[in-house]
């Protein structure tokens, strides 16, 4: 059974940084992309960034482009989301998810993703 575990969330001040980690286990080598999503109270789940498993294609939602960086460590089955210049609007529960059949050619859409982690809370205060 595939499993994804996020960590690295916390409470920070505006302008500070956090690095989220997503460790995957139980996967075959066939998943096509890992995505990061976030959901704030009362709002829908928003795709933040994704990275493809083959070819390293990367995409970001416009609101985080230039501030967030996604990367992967294949040897340790881990995907990272480095978040710099955090703003109060970035506050949300952040989830990582894995997908089959998507190439990460656009910012991730949650309907395309099949396996989800439990989420990690990020709170940014002004």
C-alpha atoms as one frame of an Amber mdcrd trajectory, in Angstrom:
protein
   0.000   0.000   0.000   1.575   3.325  -1.047   2.165   5.779   1.781   3.178
   9.439   1.825   4.278  11.225   4.988   4.750  14.987   5.176   6.794  16.867
   7.756   8.360  20.263   8.276   5.358  22.449   8.914   5.261  24.985  11.705
   4.521  28.551  12.746   6.700  31.346  11.371   6.671  35.088  10.884   6.002
  36.740   7.546   9.131  36.664   5.369  10.602  33.576   6.988  11.183  30.163
   5.426  10.170  26.534   5.905  11.109  23.346   4.113   8.489  20.648   3.808
   9.418  17.027   3.187   7.354  14.231   1.665   8.656  10.687   2.097   7.098
   8.032  -0.139   7.058   4.322   0.583   5.359   1.252  -0.797   5.429   2.597
  -4.335   6.282   0.837  -7.495   8.526   2.808  -9.814   5.576   3.733 -12.044
   4.098   6.839 -10.474   4.454   9.855 -12.757   4.460  12.911 -10.493   4.460
  14.158  -6.931   2.474  17.267  -6.143   2.145  19.648  -3.234  -1.277  21.027
  -2.395  -2.633  23.267   0.314  -5.992  23.914   1.884  -6.842  26.858   4.090
  -9.946  26.900   6.319 -13.078  27.485   4.262 -11.235  27.205   0.947 -10.768
  24.509  -1.648  -7.655  22.430  -2.143  -5.141  24.355  -4.249  -2.338  22.841
  -6.282   0.946  24.522  -5.351   3.675  22.697  -7.228   4.532  19.396  -8.867
   7.561  17.526 -10.123   7.480  14.699 -12.619   9.247  11.431 -11.923  10.740
  11.147 -15.392  12.382  14.133 -16.968  12.166  16.366 -13.914   9.395  18.645
 -15.230   8.383  21.189 -12.617   5.449  23.542 -12.327   4.155  26.103  -9.827
   0.979  28.025  -9.216   1.570  31.698  -9.978   1.126  32.833  -6.372   4.242
  30.926  -5.225   6.431  31.103  -8.313   9.777  32.645  -7.411   9.306  31.977
  -3.684   8.843  28.207  -3.491  11.152  25.542  -4.909  10.291  21.875  -5.360
  13.032  19.256  -5.551  13.452  15.536  -5.166  15.935  13.067  -3.700  15.264
   9.834  -5.539  17.702   7.839  -3.427  15.621   8.583  -0.338  12.188   8.681
  -2.047  11.720  12.221  -0.777  10.303  15.356  -2.365  10.925  18.738  -0.772
   9.129  22.054  -0.939  11.388  24.937   0.063   9.181  27.892   0.936  10.856
  31.302   1.182   9.331  34.712   1.716   6.286  33.230   3.393   3.167  35.363
   3.626   0.069  35.058   5.836  -1.876  33.954   2.725   0.378  30.881   2.569
  -1.109  29.600   5.830  -2.804  26.255   5.211  -2.510  22.534   5.671  -0.027
  21.324   3.071  -0.407  17.891   1.501   1.770  15.901  -0.840   0.235  13.472
  -3.276   1.311  11.030  -5.974  -0.165  10.618  -9.413  -0.191   8.177 -12.277
  -0.747   9.444 -15.778   0.090  13.118 -15.329   3.150  14.878 -16.700   3.125
  17.977 -14.460   2.781  20.196 -17.531   0.565  22.564 -15.536   0.213  23.368
 -11.823  -1.216  20.241 -10.198  -4.933  19.500 -10.101  -6.055  17.470  -7.111
  -8.380  15.274  -9.194  -5.338  13.902 -11.032  -3.674  12.608  -7.849  -4.364
   9.203  -6.374  -2.459   8.837  -3.093  -2.316  11.461  -0.356  -0.403  12.170
   2.822  -2.002  13.281   6.065  -0.911  16.917   5.759   1.266  19.298   7.752
   0.162  22.669   9.097   1.889  25.872   8.012   0.964  29.065   9.843   2.435
  32.422   8.862   1.772  35.420  11.069   2.243  39.041  10.085
